[in-house]
Amino acid sequence: MSYTVAMVVDKKQCRKRRADLDGQANGTGPFKLKEYVRGQRLILARNDNYYRDPKPQLDEVSFVLGGGSAMTM
């Protein structure tokens, strides 16, 4: 599990969507994918089932994925 791309995923989902795993996110972290628009934005929502402490305090985290400097954006 020390390999940089190693992660825990849902075995049932992997078998079900083997041809299109890029189309749906899967994970066990403190946030889960709410919205993704390629090259524009990524929005993560709090995962209420997260098992570790501290629990996430934010309801949502968003990222602007556009390239360039802040001045040109």
Secondary structure, DSSP 8 states (H G I E B T S, - for coil): --STT-----HHHHHHTGGGGGGS----SSEEEEEEETTTEEEEEE-TT--SSS----SEEEEE---S-TTT-
